[in-house]
Structure formats: C-alpha cells, structure tokens
Amino acid sequence: MTRRSVGLLVVLALAYLVPLTAEAQPVSKVYRIGYLGVGSSPSPSSPYQGLDAFRLTLRDLGYAEGRNLVIEYRWGEQKSETLPALAAELVNLPVDLIFVPDTPSAIAAKNATKTIPIVVMIFDPVGSGLVASLGRPGGNVTGMSVMGIELWPKRLEMLREAVPGASHVGGVYFPGPTPATNSLSNSFIRATDPAAKGLGVKLTSVGLGGDREEWDQAFEAMARDGITALLLVQNPGFFANRAYLADLAVKHRLPTMYQAREYVEAGGLMAYGANIDDASRRAAMYADKILKGANPAELPVEQPTKFELVINHKTAQTLGLTIPPHLLLMADEVIE
C-alpha cells in the first residue's frame, strides 16, 4: 500500500468518526428562570434580600449563568400595578420557571400563567390564595412559606418584654393598590390582635405609603398619637429604605420590631424571623427539582426550620432601654 493510499484511509476514517463523536456529546440545555420582584433592582449598597443566596445555590447545583442558565429579571420598582405586565413579559419569552420573593409578585405571576411552574418565598401562600394547602399545593405554585404571620404574636411578646411601657403599638404596613396586595396586612391584624388583647396592648394599624416626606409626617403623627412602639410588616420598599426607617424610629423614640436581621444591622432595634438566605437556598433547590421534572402540584410548600433573634444593643442604649438578660441570652446575635 502506497503512502498516498494510507493517507486517504486515515482521512476517510476521521471523516467517519467525527460525526459519531459529535453525536456522542449532546448540547447542554440552557434553562431560563424568570425572577419577578416588586422591589427595585439591586445595587452594591442595597442588595435584594436573598437574591445572592438563590443564585449561588443554583451555581452549586450545576447551573452556570451564561452557560446553561439565563435569569431574566423584572423589577416593579415599588409599583405593584406594573407587575401584571412584567409577569406577562416573562411568560411570553417564555421562561421555564418563575421565582418570586414577595406576595404581590406571586399573585401577578399566578394570574399570568397556569402552566409555567412558580416557586415562591412569601409569608402566607395559603392566605394569599396561591396554593390550596401547604401539604398539597395543587397547581403550578409551590416553594417556601417564611411564616411571617404565625410569628407576629411572638414578636409582639418579645417587643413588650424589651419595652415594658409599650401599651400602644403601631402595626406598620405598606398599603397596596388592590385588596389582594393588602392581604398580608389584613392577615397581620387577624394574627396579632388576640395576642395584643391578651397582653393589654392597644394595636393600631398604620398604612405607610408615599415618599420619605410622607413617612416623616407619619412617624411624627404616630408619636403624637401616643403610639409607643412599632411592629413593621415586611415589604420590599421598606427593605430598600431600612436604614432610613431605623433612623426615623430612633428620632421619634419608637422602638421597633422587624422581621429580618438586615433591618437591625441598619440600626433597627430588634428582629425575629426566618433566615431569608436559608429560605432562598431552599427555594433554589425546589427550582432545581422542578427543572429536572418534578411536579410543583406535588411538592409540599416548605416551612422554615431556622429562626433568629437579632438585637441592636447600641440602638437600645440610644433609646434608653435596658434589654432583659433572658432576651440577650436568647439572641442569635447582639450588635454592639
């Protein structure tokens, strides 16, 4: 056999093998997740609560943004009325799954699609009408319940222990444009009012909307009306302005209990609730299961297992409060 003949055989063999090799290496699927939030797009000075934990967990599970994962972000910029159109955008792309970290966005997403799976991380999935029950969601929505409502009586009890003279407490919430988006504040009153009566505390519901100038006026009015402490119901708009709200509370001598540690890190008095980063990690794991074929109707809504009490001792001193030793011992972190 001549050298030319051998070369020709090699070329023919390579031509035969290359297609086989290409077929043996299937192209990895690129997953597309829609992220819908009523808050503002994050910045280095104001990260979005739980977002980094969600993304990093997906990375640990093998999803690499830019390679086999695209996350489509849509932000309401504190305007709930924009959410239906933003949800429709995600549905029309389309996306494989929608993740929502707040109740108004979850309602908008569910109204936009009955087929695309939706993973939520909100306070009251059943009360908001998003799932039939925690054990059997029954539709295209599942995820995490961070138990904001069930913990309010405990938060009120802790606040009263830290502020024994708190006989009139304001329940501060962000008023939404529709009854559905106000469901959280209504649930808060139903859950907390019996506990307030048992403690001999007057509970007043206070809607805090508008801009910062209106917030200043509202805090002045609360102090003037004899409110002596506050319970603040979580909202993305409040979270983005947590340092400003903490300053207002100190300025008007209104000790405040929050739902998340970030408020206390920004100068608030105390917070008790589920660890949001932990819940975000669990939500990412649910997203992974669904992308791999799990049926959201059959995935029970999870409740948190990790709760934390965080106290800002410096803020307590500024307010002239002496935190009881047993609360300091209970605290997962005391900020000095």
Backbone hydrogen bonds in HBPLUS format (Angstrom, degrees):
<---DONOR---> <-ACCEPTOR-->    atom                        ^
c    i                          cat <-CA-CA->   ^        H-A-AA   ^      H-
h    n   atom  resd res      DA  || num        DHA   H-A  angle D-A-AA Bond
n    s   type  num  typ     dist DA aas  dist angle  dist       angle   num
A0006-VAL N   A0002-THR O   3.03 MM   4  6.41 157.9  2.08 151.8 157.4     1
A0007-GLY N   A0003-ARG O   2.99 MM   4  6.24 162.5  2.02 149.3 153.9     2
A0008-LEU N   A0004-ARG O   3.01 MM   4  6.24 154.2  2.08 145.3 152.2     3
A0009-LEU N   A0005-SER O   3.02 MM   4  6.32 155.4  2.08 149.4 155.5     4
A0010-VAL N   A0006-VAL O   3.02 MM   4  6.35 156.1  2.08 152.0 158.3     5
A0011-VAL N   A0007-GLY O   3.02 MM   4  6.28 161.4  2.06 151.2 155.8     6
A0012-LEU N   A0008-LEU O   2.96 MM   4  6.19 162.5  1.99 150.9 155.6     7
A0013-ALA N   A0009-LEU O   2.87 MM   4  6.06 153.4  1.94 146.7 154.4     8
A0014-LEU N   A0010-VAL O   2.92 MM   4  6.19 160.2  1.96 152.0 156.8     9
A0015-ALA N   A0011-VAL O   2.93 MM   4  6.15 158.4  1.98 149.3 155.7    10
A0016-TYR N   A0012-LEU O   3.04 MM   4  6.23 138.9  2.22 138.7 149.1    11
A0016-TYR N   A0013-ALA O   3.15 MM   3  5.09 125.7  2.46  92.3 106.3    12
A0017-LEU N   A0013-ALA O   2.92 MM   4  6.17 151.1  2.01 148.2 156.4    13
A0018-VAL N   A0014-LEU O   2.99 MM   4  5.98 164.6  2.02 158.5 159.8    14
A0021-THR N   A0017-LEU O   2.97 MM   4  6.22 156.2  2.03 157.6 165.0    15
A0022-ALA N   A0018-VAL O   2.96 MM   4  6.23 159.4  2.01 155.6 161.1    16
A0023-GLU N   A0019-PRO O   2.96 MM   4  6.21 158.7  2.01 150.1 155.4    17
A0024-ALA N   A0020-LEU O   3.08 MM   4  6.26 136.0  2.28 139.8 151.4    18
A0024-ALA N   A0021-THR O   3.14 MM   3  5.10 128.9  2.41  93.4 107.2    19
A0025-GLN N   A0022-ALA O   3.17 MM   3  5.45 164.6  2.19 109.7 114.3    20
A0031-TYR N   A0068-ASN O   2.91 MM  37  5.99 164.8  1.93 134.1 128.9    21
A0070-VAL N   A0031-TYR O   2.81 MM  39  6.22 149.6  1.90 159.9 169.9    22
A0096-ASP N   A0032-ARG O   2.71 MM  64  5.43 158.0  1.75 151.3 158.9    23
A0033-ILE N   A0070-VAL O   2.89 MM  37  6.33 156.1  1.95 161.0 168.0    24
A0072-GLU N   A0033-ILE O   2.78 MM  39  6.13 158.8  1.82 157.1 164.4    25
A0034-GLY N   A0097-LEU O   2.78 MM  63  6.14 169.8  1.79 160.3 162.8    26
A0099-PHE N   A0034-GLY O   2.72 MM  65  6.13 163.3  1.75 171.7 175.3    27
A0035-TYR N   A0072-GLU O   2.78 MM  37  5.94 169.5  1.79 157.1 156.7    28
A0074-ARG N   A0035-TYR O   2.90 MM  39  6.18 151.9  1.97 173.1 168.3    29
A0036-LEU N   A0099-PHE O   3.13 MM  63  6.44 158.8  2.17 159.4 166.1    30
A0037-GLY N   A0074-ARG O   3.09 MM  37  6.52 163.7  2.12 164.7 169.8    31
A0076-GLY N   A0037-GLY O   2.75 MM  39  6.10 151.3  1.83 149.0 156.8    32
A0078-GLN N   A0038-VAL O   2.70 MM  40  5.45 154.4  1.77 156.3 165.2    33
A0077-GLU N   A0039-GLY O   2.96 MM  38  4.91 146.1  2.07 132.1 121.6    34
A0043-SER N   A0046-SER O   3.19 MM   3  4.97 160.6  2.23 108.6 114.5    35
A0046-SER N   A0043-SER O   2.95 MM   3  4.97 139.0  2.12 102.0 114.6    36
A0051-LEU N   A0048-TYR O   3.10 MM   3  5.66 162.3  2.13 131.5 136.9    37
A0054-PHE N   A0050-GLY O   3.08 MM   4  6.29 154.2  2.15 151.1 158.2    38
A0055-ARG N   A0051-LEU O   3.01 MM   4  6.28 166.0  2.03 158.7 161.1    39
A0056-LEU N   A0052-ASP O   2.89 MM   4  6.00 166.7  1.91 154.6 158.6    40
A0057-THR N   A0053-ALA O   3.07 MM   4  6.06 152.0  2.15 139.9 147.0    41
A0058-LEU N   A0054-PHE O   3.16 MM   4  6.40 157.2  2.22 145.2 151.2    42
A0059-ARG N   A0055-ARG O   3.02 MM   4  6.32 153.3  2.09 145.6 153.3    43
A0060-ASP N   A0056-LEU O   2.95 MM   4  6.25 153.6  2.02 143.9 150.7    44
A0061-LEU N   A0057-THR O   2.99 MM   4  6.24 133.7  2.21 140.8 153.5    45
A0061-LEU N   A0058-LEU O   3.08 MM   3  4.99 129.7  2.35  92.9 106.9    46
A0063-TYR N   A0058-LEU O   2.99 MM   5  5.44 162.3  2.02 147.1 143.4    47
A0062-GLY N   A0059-ARG O   3.00 MM   3  5.24 161.1  2.04 109.4 113.9    48
A0067-ARG N   A0064-ALA O   2.92 MM   3  5.41 159.0  1.96 135.1 138.3    49
A0068-ASN N   A0064-ALA O   3.04 MM   4  5.62 144.7  2.17 145.3 155.9    50
A0066-GLY N   A0069-LEU O   3.01 MM   3  6.00 153.1  2.08 162.2 162.0    51
A0079-LYS N   A0076-GLY O   3.00 MM   3  5.26 154.1  2.07 108.9 117.2    52
A0082-THR N   A0079-LYS O   3.08 MM   3  5.84 164.8  2.11 121.4 125.9    53
A0083-LEU N   A0080-SER O   3.08 MM   3  5.51 158.8  2.13 114.5 120.9    54
A0086-LEU N   A0082-THR O   3.21 MM   4  6.45 156.9  2.27 150.6 157.6    55
A0087-ALA N   A0083-LEU O   2.80 MM   4  5.97 160.6  1.84 160.6 165.3    56
A0088-ALA N   A0084-PRO O   2.99 MM   4  6.19 154.9  2.05 143.8 150.7    57
A0089-GLU N   A0085-ALA O   3.04 MM   4  6.31 146.2  2.16 141.0 149.6    58
A0090-LEU N   A0086-LEU O   3.25 MM   4  6.61 155.8  2.31 146.8 151.4    59
A0091-VAL N   A0087-ALA O   3.04 MM   4  6.36 156.6  2.10 150.3 157.1    60
A0092-ASN N   A0088-ALA O   2.94 MM   4  6.09 154.5  2.01 149.1 155.5    61
A0093-LEU N   A0090-LEU O   3.35 MM   3  5.36 147.0  2.47  96.0 105.1    62
A0098-ILE N   A0117-PRO O   2.97 MM  19  6.41 156.9  2.02 153.2 160.8    63
A0119-VAL N   A0098-ILE O   2.83 MM  21  6.25 159.7  1.87 161.0 167.9    64
A0100-VAL N   A0119-VAL O   2.96 MM  19  6.42 158.1  2.01 158.9 164.8    65
A0121-MET N   A0100-VAL O   2.99 MM  21  6.42 128.8  2.26 155.6 163.4    66
A0106-ALA N   A0102-ASP O   3.06 MM   4  6.26 151.7  2.14 148.3 157.1    67
A0107-ILE N   A0103-THR O   2.98 MM   4  6.22 159.5  2.02 161.2 165.3    68
A0108-ALA N   A0104-PRO O   3.09 MM   4  6.31 160.0  2.13 144.9 150.4    69
A0109-ALA N   A0105-SER O   2.88 MM   4  6.08 157.4  1.93 149.0 155.2    70
A0110-LYS N   A0106-ALA O   2.98 MM   4  6.17 163.1  2.01 149.3 153.6    71
A0111-ASN N   A0107-ILE O   3.02 MM   4  6.20 154.8  2.08 146.7 153.6    72
A0112-ALA N   A0108-ALA O   3.11 MM   4  6.23 129.8  2.37 136.0 148.8    73
A0112-ALA N   A0109-ALA O   3.07 MM   3  5.06 132.7  2.31  94.6 107.9    74
A0113-THR N   A0109-ALA O   3.19 MM   4  6.48 136.5  2.39 148.5 158.1    75
A0118-ILE N   A0140-ASN O   2.74 MM  22  5.98 155.6  1.79 170.2 170.9    76
A0142-THR N   A0118-ILE O   3.03 MM  24  6.48 154.8  2.10 164.9 173.0    77
A0120-VAL N   A0142-THR O   2.81 MM  22  6.17 158.5  1.86 150.5 157.1    78
A0144-MET N   A0120-VAL O   2.77 MM  24  5.94 169.6  1.78 149.1 150.1    79
A0122-ILE N   A0144-MET O   3.19 MM  22  6.54 142.9  2.33 165.1 155.4    80
A0146-VAL N   A0122-ILE O   2.90 MM  24  5.92 160.3  1.94 140.8 147.4    81
A0128-SER N   A0124-ASP O   2.93 MM   4  5.93 143.5  2.06 150.3 160.1    82
A0130-LEU N   A0125-PRO O   2.97 MM   5  5.30 144.8  2.10 167.3 172.7    83
A0129-GLY N   A0126-VAL O   2.92 MM   3  5.22 159.7  1.97 111.4 117.9    84
A0132-ALA N   A0137-PRO O   3.04 MM   5  5.08 177.6  2.04 132.2 131.7    85
A0301-VAL N   A0134-LEU O   2.74 MM 167  4.80 148.5  1.84 148.3 152.7    86
A0138-GLY N   A0297-ALA O   3.38 MM 159  4.31 165.9  2.40 119.1 116.1    87
A0302-GLU N   A0143-GLY O   2.88 MM 159  6.28 151.0  1.96 168.5 162.7    88
A0145-SER N   A0302-GLU O   2.79 MM 157  6.05 164.7  1.81 174.5 176.2    89
A0152-TRP N   A0149-ILE O   3.15 MM   3  5.63 164.5  2.18 116.5 121.1    90
A0155-ARG N   A0151-LEU O   2.93 MM   4  6.23 154.4  1.99 153.7 162.1    91
A0156-LEU N   A0152-TRP O   2.88 MM   4  6.10 161.3  1.91 157.0 161.3    92
A0157-GLU N   A0153-PRO O   2.99 MM   4  6.20 155.0  2.05 142.5 149.5    93
A0158-MET N   A0154-LYS O   2.98 MM   4  6.25 160.8  2.02 151.1 155.4    94
A0159-LEU N   A0155-ARG O   2.88 MM   4  6.09 159.6  1.92 151.2 157.2    95
A0160-ARG N   A0156-LEU O   2.92 MM   4  6.10 156.9  1.98 148.8 154.8    96
A0161-GLU N   A0157-GLU O   3.03 MM   4  6.30 146.3  2.15 142.3 151.6    97
A0162-ALA N   A0158-MET O   2.97 MM   4  6.26 150.5  2.06 147.1 155.0    98
A0163-VAL N   A0159-LEU O   2.80 MM   4  5.95 141.5  1.95 144.3 156.0    99
A0166-ALA N   A0163-VAL O   2.95 MM   3  5.53 161.8  1.98 129.9 130.3   100
A0167-SER N   A0165-GLY O   2.95 MM   2  5.84 115.2  2.38 116.0  99.2   101
A0202-LYS N   A0167-SER O   2.85 MM  35  6.14 170.3  1.86 154.0 151.4   102
A0228-THR N   A0168-HIS O   2.77 MM  60  5.59 160.7  1.81 156.0 161.7   103
A0169-VAL N   A0202-LYS O   2.81 MM  33  6.14 153.4  1.88 168.8 177.8   104
A0204-THR N   A0169-VAL O   2.95 MM  35  6.32 163.2  1.98 158.0 163.2   105
A0170-GLY N   A0229-ALA O   2.94 MM  59  6.40 161.4  1.98 155.3 156.8   106
A0231-LEU N   A0170-GLY O   2.87 MM  61  6.19 159.5  1.91 159.8 160.8   107
A0171-GLY N   A0204-THR O   2.73 MM  33  5.93 163.4  1.75 149.6 155.4   108
A0206-VAL N   A0171-GLY O   2.88 MM  35  5.77 172.6  1.88 143.8 142.9   109
A0172-VAL N   A0231-LEU O   2.80 MM  59  6.09 151.7  1.88 158.8 167.7   110
A0233-VAL N   A0172-VAL O   2.78 MM  61  5.93 174.4  1.78 171.7 173.4   111
A0173-TYR N   A0206-VAL O   3.00 MM  33  6.33 159.1  2.05 154.4 158.4   112
A0208-LEU N   A0173-TYR O   2.74 MM  35  5.89 166.7  1.76 166.5 170.1   113
A0182-ASN N   A0179-PRO O   3.14 MM   3  5.04 140.0  2.30  94.2 106.0   114
A0183-SER N   A0180-ALA O   3.19 MM   3  5.29 164.1  2.21 107.2 110.4   115
A0186-ASN N   A0182-ASN O   3.14 MM   4  6.44 160.7  2.18 155.8 161.6   116
A0187-SER N   A0183-SER O   2.90 MM   4  6.06 157.2  1.95 146.9 153.1   117
A0188-PHE N   A0184-LEU O   2.89 MM   4  6.10 148.5  1.99 143.9 153.2   118
A0189-ILE N   A0185-SER O   3.13 MM   4  6.41 157.6  2.18 148.1 151.6   119
A0190-ARG N   A0186-ASN O   3.13 MM   4  6.42 167.3  2.14 150.6 153.9   120
A0191-ALA N   A0187-SER O   2.93 MM   4  6.08 156.5  1.99 149.6 155.8   121
A0192-THR N   A0188-PHE O   2.94 MM   4  5.96 152.4  2.01 148.9 156.4   122
A0193-ASP N   A0189-ILE O   2.94 MM   4  5.59 164.5  1.97 151.0 153.8   123
A0196-ALA N   A0192-THR O   2.94 MM   4  6.20 155.4  2.00 156.7 164.8   124
A0197-LYS N   A0193-ASP O   2.99 MM   4  6.26 161.9  2.03 156.9 160.5   125
A0198-GLY N   A0194-PRO O   3.03 MM   4  6.27 152.6  2.11 143.8 151.5   126
A0199-LEU N   A0195-ALA O   3.06 MM   4  6.31 135.3  2.27 141.2 152.6   127
A0199-LEU N   A0196-ALA O   3.11 MM   3  5.15 130.6  2.37  96.2 109.3   128
A0201-VAL N   A0196-ALA O   2.80 MM   5  4.86 170.1  1.81 150.0 146.9   129
A0200-GLY N   A0197-LYS O   3.13 MM   3  4.97 155.0  2.20  97.9 105.6   130
A0214-GLU N   A0211-ASP O   3.09 MM   3  5.40 119.9  2.47 103.0 116.8   131
A0215-TRP N   A0211-ASP O   3.01 MM   4  6.39 145.7  2.14 144.7 155.4   132
A0216-ASP N   A0212-ARG O   2.90 MM   4  6.23 155.9  1.96 152.0 156.9   133
A0217-GLN N   A0213-GLU O   3.20 MM   4  6.52 158.9  2.25 144.1 148.9   134
A0218-ALA N   A0214-GLU O   2.88 MM   4  6.12 150.9  1.97 144.9 153.4   135
A0219-PHE N   A0215-TRP O   2.93 MM   4  6.21 160.2  1.97 157.9 161.5   136
A0220-GLU N   A0216-ASP O   3.06 MM   4  6.29 158.4  2.11 147.3 153.6   137
A0221-ALA N   A0217-GLN O   2.93 MM   4  6.14 154.0  2.00 144.9 152.1   138
A0222-MET N   A0218-ALA O   2.90 MM   4  6.18 154.7  1.96 148.3 155.0   139
A0223-ALA N   A0219-PHE O   3.06 MM   4  6.27 168.6  2.08 152.3 154.6   140
A0224-ARG N   A0220-GLU O   2.95 MM   4  6.10 154.3  2.02 144.3 152.3   141
A0225-ASP N   A0221-ALA O   2.85 MM   4  5.99 143.7  1.98 145.7 155.1   142
A0227-ILE N   A0222-MET O   3.07 MM   5  5.43 154.0  2.14 164.4 157.1   143
A0226-GLY N   A0223-ALA O   3.30 MM   3  5.44 162.8  2.34 104.9 108.4   144
A0230-LEU N   A0255-PRO O   2.84 MM  25  6.21 158.9  1.89 154.0 157.8   145
A0257-MET N   A0230-LEU O   2.90 MM  27  6.29 158.6  1.94 151.0 155.3   146
A0232-LEU N   A0257-MET O   3.04 MM  25  6.34 169.9  2.05 172.3 174.1   147
A0238-PHE N   A0235-ASN O   2.97 MM   3  5.19 119.3  2.35 104.3 119.5   148
A0239-PHE N   A0235-ASN O   2.87 MM   4  6.17 160.1  1.91 158.1 164.8   149
A0240-ALA N   A0236-PRO O   2.98 MM   4  6.18 156.8  2.04 147.2 151.9   150
A0241-ASN N   A0238-PHE O   2.99 MM   3  5.11 134.7  2.20  99.5 112.7   151
A0242-ARG N   A0239-PHE O   3.32 MM   3  4.95 154.8  2.39 110.7 106.3   152
A0245-LEU N   A0241-ASN O   2.99 MM   4  6.28 160.7  2.03 158.0 163.9   153
A0246-ALA N   A0242-ARG O   2.92 MM   4  6.09 155.0  1.99 146.0 152.9   154
A0247-ASP N   A0243-ALA O   3.01 MM   4  6.24 155.7  2.07 145.0 151.1   155
A0248-LEU N   A0244-TYR O   2.99 MM   4  6.30 154.7  2.06 147.1 154.0   156
A0249-ALA N   A0245-LEU O   2.95 MM   4  6.20 157.5  2.00 149.4 155.1   157
A0250-VAL N   A0246-ALA O   3.08 MM   4  6.36 158.4  2.13 148.8 153.8   158
A0251-LYS N   A0247-ASP O   2.85 MM   4  6.00 163.7  1.88 151.3 156.6   159
A0252-HIS N   A0248-LEU O   3.01 MM   4  6.17 153.5  2.08 149.2 154.5   160
A0254-LEU N   A0249-ALA O   2.77 MM   5  4.86 178.3  1.77 153.8 154.2   161
A0253-ARG N   A0250-VAL O   3.09 MM   3  4.92 163.5  2.12 104.2 108.2   162
A0258-TYR N   A0270-MET O   2.84 MM  12  6.22 156.3  1.90 144.0 152.0   163
A0272-TYR N   A0258-TYR O   3.23 MM  14  6.65 153.8  2.31 148.1 144.3   164
A0263-TYR N   A0260-ALA O   3.24 MM   3  6.11 150.9  2.33 122.6 127.5   165
A0264-VAL N   A0261-ARG O   2.93 MM   3  5.26 122.4  2.27 105.7 120.3   166
A0265-GLU N   A0261-ARG O   2.97 MM   4  6.32 155.5  2.03 155.0 163.0   167
A0266-ALA N   A0262-GLU O   3.07 MM   4  6.21 128.8  2.34 132.7 145.1   168
A0268-GLY N   A0263-TYR O   2.88 MM   5  5.38 157.3  1.93 140.7 138.3   169
A0267-GLY N   A0264-VAL O   3.00 MM   3  5.06 162.8  2.03 105.9 110.7   170
A0312-ASN N   A0269-LEU O   2.80 MM  43  5.16 168.8  1.81 160.0 158.4   171
A0271-ALA N   A0310-VAL O   2.95 MM  39  5.36 148.2  2.05 150.5 158.3   172
A0310-VAL N   A0271-ALA O   2.95 MM  39  5.36 162.5  1.98 153.7 159.2   173
A0273-GLY N   A0308-GLU O   3.22 MM  35  5.74 153.1  2.30 143.2 150.1   174
A0308-GLU N   A0273-GLY O   2.92 MM  35  5.74 154.9  1.99 151.9 157.4   175
A0275-ASN N   A0306-LYS O   3.17 MM  31  6.10 151.5  2.26 154.1 152.0   176
A0279-ALA N   A0275-ASN O   3.05 MM   4  6.41 157.9  2.10 151.1 157.6   177
A0280-SER N   A0276-ILE O   2.83 MM   4  6.04 151.6  1.91 148.0 156.2   178
A0281-ARG N   A0277-ASP O   2.97 MM   4  6.24 149.7  2.07 144.6 152.1   179
A0282-ARG N   A0278-ASP O   3.11 MM   4  6.44 154.2  2.18 146.2 152.9   180
A0283-ALA N   A0279-ALA O   2.90 MM   4  6.18 149.3  1.99 144.8 153.8   181
A0284-ALA N   A0280-SER O   3.02 MM   4  6.30 151.8  2.10 145.7 152.2   182
A0285-MET N   A0281-ARG O   3.12 MM   4  6.46 147.8  2.23 141.9 150.5   183
A0286-TYR N   A0282-ARG O   3.00 MM   4  6.38 147.2  2.11 145.5 154.4   184
A0287-ALA N   A0283-ALA O   2.93 MM   4  6.28 155.1  2.00 148.0 155.0   185
A0288-ASP N   A0284-ALA O   2.98 MM   4  6.26 154.9  2.04 145.5 151.8   186
A0289-LYS N   A0285-MET O   3.06 MM   4  6.36 157.6  2.11 145.6 150.7   187
A0290-ILE N   A0286-TYR O   3.01 MM   4  6.28 162.2  2.04 154.9 159.1   188
A0291-LEU N   A0287-ALA O   2.91 MM   4  6.12 163.6  1.94 154.7 159.4   189
A0292-LYS N   A0288-ASP O   3.09 MM   4  6.23 134.9  2.30 140.5 152.0   190
A0292-LYS N   A0289-LYS O   3.20 MM   3  5.16 130.9  2.46  92.0 105.2   191
A0294-ALA N   A0289-LYS O   2.99 MM   5  5.49 166.3  2.01 140.0 136.7   192
A0293-GLY N   A0290-ILE O   2.91 MM   3  5.07 162.4  1.94 109.3 113.3   193
A0298-GLU N   A0295-ASN O   2.94 MM   3  5.55 154.2  2.01 118.7 126.4   194
A0299-LEU N   A0296-PRO O   3.21 MM   3  5.10 164.7  2.24 102.4 107.1   195
A0332-ASP N   A0309-LEU O   2.75 MM  23  5.40 145.5  1.86 142.5 153.9   196
A0311-ILE N   A0333-GLU O   3.06 MM  22  6.51 161.3  2.10 157.6 162.8   197
A0335-ILE N   A0311-ILE O   2.73 MM  24  6.14 160.8  1.77 160.3 165.6   198
A0316-ALA N   A0312-ASN O   3.10 MM   4  6.43 154.3  2.17 145.9 153.5   199
A0313-HIS N   A0335-ILE O   2.77 MM  22  5.67 132.5  1.99 140.0 155.1   200
A0317-GLN N   A0313-HIS O   3.02 MM   4  6.30 155.2  2.08 146.8 152.4   201
A0318-THR N   A0314-LYS O   3.03 MM   4  6.33 154.6  2.09 144.6 151.8   202
A0319-LEU N   A0315-THR O   2.97 MM   4  6.23 147.3  2.08 147.8 156.3   203
A0321-LEU N   A0316-ALA O   2.78 MM   5  5.00 169.1  1.79 153.5 149.7   204
A0320-GLY N   A0317-GLN O   2.99 MM   3  4.89 154.1  2.06  99.8 107.9   205
A0327-LEU N   A0324-PRO O   3.03 MM   3  5.53 132.9  2.26 112.8 124.6   206
A0328-LEU N   A0324-PRO O   3.27 MM   4  6.67 156.8  2.32 152.3 159.1   207
A0329-LEU N   A0325-PRO O   2.93 MM   4  6.21 149.9  2.03 150.4 158.8   208
A0330-MET N   A0326-HIS O   3.04 MM   4  6.18 143.4  2.18 134.1 143.6   209
A0331-ALA N   A0327-LEU O   3.03 MM   4  6.16 136.5  2.22 142.7 153.6   210
